[in-house]
Amino acid sequence: MYSILAINPGSTSTKIAVYADEAPRLVRAVRHSVDELASYSQVSDQFAFRKEWVLRTLSEEGVPFVFDAIVGRGGLFRPIPGGVYEVNEAMLHDARHAIRSHACNLGCLIAAELAGRLPGCRAFIADPGVVDELEEVARVTGSPLMPRITIWHALNQRAIARRHAASQGKRYEDLNLIVCHLGGGISVGAHRKGRAVDVPNALDGEGPFSPERAGTLPAGQLIDLCFSGRYTKEELKRRISGRAGLVAHLGTTDVAEVVRRIDGGDSHAALVLDAMIYQTAKAVGGAAVALEGKADAILLTGGIAHSGYVTERLTRRVSFLAPVFVYPGEDELEALAMNALGALRGELAVREYRW
């Protein structure tokens, strides 16, 4: 029996799970407040903070620190094929020097550091957010200086797509699906027969705004703001990802809190949240076009899918395109653990990350 620790550092949360083969033995999560994370000037500075939470939680739950593999959420490296990767020095270097800042970059770093404490323990990542399967036509933008790149919730979108397919008695590779991940970031993917043919750069500014990201912004106004002298480069980056979206408008990333404000009569909160839902619905419509109108289902997933306010309004806007199914939360920890288990058993090929 293999013992596996899965670690998922998210933009506003840290989640862990301990598996004994396919059986979950422990699943825990903590939500980090905006003020708590604001004390770190760079996301990379959160390494020790997040790692210590993992170790403290395992200790408090009485879980022996003995594992065959530790698998972390993949970071924002160069574009790579999907699959399982063993953490190596090239990956660690790229994680430490990543151009794009996100907590997922900490996944392989924490996995490698903790696995290094245990003889024979292996460190993996699986299906990082930079998985790239775009159709070539989807890469082209109006400027040859800026071709589209992919940064999306690949791990969860794939896990939910496979889960839905199994529930229908079919394979993921047999279906056309629109998968909408609703979390700290929002990404909408067009999946054609097991391949994500059109997905966004949901981190740097594409698609709907989300609890902490700006989404697509007017390019001219953004350029003017860059040269206004009002903000530094790093400050502007945080206003694209980290201090944008709901938190910029309303001071919180917590959708449940926003809904409570709406229930209390806050019309501005209602306008902002409804705008996020509206933009997300438009992205779903775009994914339907990428699939030429032949979507078998629309899947709503991620933490915000727990909100009936959001899913009911989003469903009303998009249900004419395809049947809508709601899968609240995410299967990322299970997906990480099962990828690691498959690698340990020799059932899945282990890829090598290279420069």
N, C-alpha and C positions, 0 to 999 in steps of 0.2 A: 504494500500500500504506500502510495506517494503522499507526502505532506507538502502542501503548496501555500505560500503566502502571496496574495494579490494586493497590490497597492495602486490606488487611483487618485493622484493629486489633481483636483479640479480647480477651476478658477476661484470658486468660493467655498470649496469643501475638500476634505480628505477622507477617503473611504478605504477600508481594508476588509479582506475576507481570508479565512483559513479554510482550506479544503483538504479532506482525506479522500484521495481519488475524486469521484464525482460528488461526494457528500460535503455540503457546507457545514463546518463546525463552529464558525464564528463569522458574523458580519457586523461591522460597526462603521459609523460615519459621524463626522463632526462638521458643522457649518461654521465657517469663519466669517465674522462680521467685517464690514467695510473698514471700521475703525481699527480692528485687530490687524488686518493686512496692511493698512495704511502706514503702520509703524516700520515697514520694510520698504526702503527706497527702490529696490529691485526685487523682482520675483525670485531671482537666484538666491537672494539673501534669506529666503524662507526655508532653505534646505534643512538646516538643523532643527528649526521649529517643527516642520512637518515630520521629520524622521523621529524626533523625540516623542511626538504624539503617538506614532506607530508603536514604538517600543513600550511606552507607558501603558497604552491600551492593552497590548499583549500581556504585560505583567499584571495589570489589574484584573484581567479576565482569566489569569492562571494558565495561559497557553505557553507550553514549553517552547523555547526558542530553538527549535530543531526542525529544519525544512530541507526538502530535496531540491526545491526550486523557489525562487522569489521572482515574481513577474510584475513589472511596473507598466503603467500606461506609457505608450510611446511618445516621444517628443517631436518638436518641429524641426526635423532635420531636412536634408534634401529629399526631393520626391523619390519614393521607392515603391516597389510592388507590395501588395498586401501579403501577410503571412507572419510567421514567428521568427524572431531574430534573437540570437544570443548577444548579450551586451558585450562589447569589446572596447578597446581603447579608442578606436576611431569614432564610435558612437558617443562615448563619454566626452571626448574632445568637442564634438559638434554640439552636444547638449550644453556644455559649459560656455560655449562661444556662439550660441544660437542667435541669429539676427532677430528673430521674433520671440518676444517675451511671453511665456505662458507657464503656468504651474505644471503642465504636463511634461515640460523639459526635466522636471525633477524626478520623474518616474524611474528612468533607468539609473540615475545617479543614486537614489535611495536603494533601489534593488541591488545594485552592484556593491554598495558599501555594506549592506547587511549580509548579503550572500558571502562576501569576503570574510566574514567572521566564522563561517561554518565550513568545515572540510567537505569537499564534494558537492556543495550546494551550487546550483547554476542560476544565473540571472538572465531573464528574458524580457523582451517586450513583444507586443503583437498588434497588428493593424493600427499603426500610428495615424495621427490626423493628416499626415502628408501623403497617404496612399493616393496614387494618381492613376486613374483609368479613364481619363477624359477622352471623348472623341476629339479628333483633331479640330473639327469645326468649332468646338466649344472653347478652344484655347485662344482664338483670335479676338482681339479687341480693336478699338478704333485707333490705337497707337501701337506700332511695332516695338516701341520701347517698353511696353507693359503687357506682355501676354498673360493670360489668366493662369493662376496657379491654384492648387487645391489645399485648403486647410479646413477640415471638416470633422465631424464626430464619426469617423469611420468605424471604430470598434463597436459603438452602440448601435449605429444604423445597421451594420451587418448582423449583429446579434439579434436585433428585433426583427429584421427582415427574415432571418432563418426561423426564428420562433414563430412568426406569423405563417410562413409557408408550411411548417410542420403542423400547425393547428388546422390548416386546410387540406392536409394530406398530400401536400405537394413539396417540391424542392424549390429552394430560393432561385436556382438556375432556370426554373420553368416560368417564373413570374416577372411581370413588369410592375414595379412598386415605386411609390413616392413616399419617402421616409422623412419625417419632419422631427428633428431633435430639438426639444424646447428646454433649454437649461440656461446657465449663465451666459452662454452663447447660443444662437439659433442657427442651425444649418438644415437646408432642405435638399435632398438628393434624389436624382432620377436614376433608378436602378433597372437596367434592362437585362433580363435573363442572367442575373448573377454578376453584373458588371455595373459599377457606378459611372455612368456615361456623362453625367453633368452634375457636379457638386461645386459649391462656392469656396471662396476664401473667406470664411466666416469670422476670421480673427482680425484681418487687416482692414476690413471695410467693404463688405459685399453682402448683399441680401438685407433682410429685415434687421432693424435694431432689436436689441435684447436687453435683459436686465443690466448688463454692464458693457455692451458694445454698441458702437454707433451705426453699424451697417453701412449701406451705401449713402454717401453724402454728395452734395453738389460740388463738383470738381473745382469750378471757378472760385466759389466762396472759400473752399478749403485752401486753395493756393493763396488767396488774399490773406487768409488768417495766418498761414505759414510765414508770410513776409511782413506781417503787421508789427512784429517786435513785441507783441504782448506775451508770447509764450516761448519757452525753450523747445527744442526738438523733443526731449523726453516728456515734457508736459503735454505737448500735442499728441504724442503717441498714446499717453494715458487717456486722453480725451477721445481717442478712437477705440481703445480697448482697455477697460479697467474702471474708468470714471466716466463712462458714456451710457447711453440708453436710459433705462429707468432710473438708475442711480443719479445721473446728471439732471434729469427732470424732477425727480421726486425724493432723492436722497436715500434710497433704499434699493437693494436688489431682490427683496423678498416680495414675491407676487402675492402671497397670502396677506401680507400687511397692506399692500396696495388695495386688494379687494376689501379689506376691512375699512379702509378709508372711503372707498366708494360706497359701501353699505352705510357709512356714516354721513353721506351726502357730499363728498368731495368730488365736484364735477371735473376739476382739473386732472385728478388722478384717473378718472374714468376716461377722459379724452386721451391721455397718454397711453394707458394700457390698451384701449381700443385701437389706437394707431399702431401699436406693436402687432396686435392680432391682424389688423388690416394688411400691414406690410407682409406678414407671414403668409397670409392667404394669397397674396399676389405672387409670392415665391413658389407656392404650391402650383399655382396656375402656370408659371413658367416651366416647372418641371413636367407638367402634363404636356406642354408643347414639345419639350425635348423627347417625350415618349410618343409623339404624334397622336396624342389623345387616347392611347391604348394602355391606360393604367388599370391594373387589376384591383388595386387597393391603395388607399392613403393611410399611412400609419403615423399616429401621433405618439411620441415618446419623450423621455426626459423628465426631469423633476417637475417642470411646470405643467406637465400633463396630468398631475394630481389635481389641478385647479379646474373645477367644473366651469367656472366663469370663462376661462380661456378656451377649453376644449369645445364647449357648447357653441360659443360664438364663432370659433374657427370652423367647426363642422358645418354650421349654417352657410358659411361663405363658400365652402369647397366641395360639399357632398354631391353637387351635380356632376362633378368630374369622375368620381369613383366612390365605392363604399369606403367609409371612414372607420378605422379601428383604433382604439385608444389603449396604449400599453404604458401606464404611468411608471415613472422611474426609469431605470436603465439596467441592462444586463451586462454592463461592462466588467464588473468583478467576476461574474461567472464566465464571461467570454475570455477574460485574461487567464483565469485558472484552467479552463478547458483547453486553451491553446498550449499552456505550459504542460498540462498532463499529456496531451497528444505528442508533444516534443519529447517528453521523458520516456514515453512508451515506444517511441519510434514510429508513431502513426502519422506524424506531420513532419515534413522536411524543415530543418532549422536553417534559415538563411544567414548569410554572413553580410554584415554591414560594411560597405567599403566606401572610401573617398572616390 
